[in-house]
Amino acid sequence: MVPVVRKRVIVSGKVQGVWFRQSAAREATSLGICGWIRNRPDGSVEAVFEGAHDLVDMAVEWAGHGPDRASVEHIEVIDEEPKGEIGFNITG
């Protein structure tokens, strides 16, 4: 069985109104990982990626640049204990 990891990312810059959440959901789904993503009131985007270590790392790397229209200035990555997320959801 593949060990599961969970990483929370907070991405700032021009990340709202540029299809970041939808693109991240598509990326996560294509990688087969679970979690969620949402806009934050301060203009940043917060996401949780949960799954196999290498696949989660790929999602975090993607979040470091986002979709073409985004301009990521900073990404904070926080390791967390896996919670058994199912699917990938866009919230907020």
N, C-alpha and C positions, 0 to 999 in steps of 0.2 A: 504494500500500500504506500502511495506517495504521501510524504508529510505535507500538511497544509500550513500555510502561513497567512498572516493578515497584515496588511499595511494600510494606514490612513495617510492620505496626501492632502495637503492644502496648497493650492496653486494660485498664485497671484499674478497680476498683469492684465492684459486685455484678454480676459477669459470668459466674460459673459457677453451674450449676444453674438457669438461667433460659432455656434453649433458645437461647443466644447462638450456639453453633457451628452448630446446625441452621439457624437463621434466616439466618446469614451465608452459609452454603452455598446456600440457596435464593435469596438476594439476588444473590450472585455468578453463579449459574447463569442467573438471569433477565436479568442484564446481559450475559451472554456472555463473562465473564472467567474466567481460570483462577487456580489457586493452592491454598492449603490453610489450615486453621485448627486450632489445638490449645489445650487447657488447659495452663497452666504451673503448676508446683508452688506458686508464691507466690500463687495465686488469680487471677492475671490470665489473659487470653487473648491469644494471638499468632496473627496471620494474615498471609498474603502474598496480594496481589492483583496479577495481571499481565494486561495487555491494553491496549486503547486508552486514551489519557490521560484523556479525559473520563469514560469508564466506570469506570476505576479511582478517579478522584476521587469519583464517586458512591458507590462501595463504601466508601471511606474516610470519607466524610461519614456514611453509614449507621452505620458502626462507632462513630462518635462519640456515638451515642445507643443503638444496638442495639435489640433487641426490647422490647416493652412492659414486661416484668417486670425488665429490666435497669436498673441505675443506674450509668451510666458517670461516673467521677470524673476520669479522665485518659486521654488517648490520645497515644501517641508515634508519629510517622510517620517512617520511615526510607526514603529513596530508595535503590534498589539497581539493579544491572544486570539486565535481563531474562535469564531462564535457560531459557525455552521450556517453561514449565509446561503440562501437558495436563490438562484437566478441573479440577474443584475437589473437594478431598478433606478429610474430617474425620479428624484423627489425634489421638492422645493424649487 
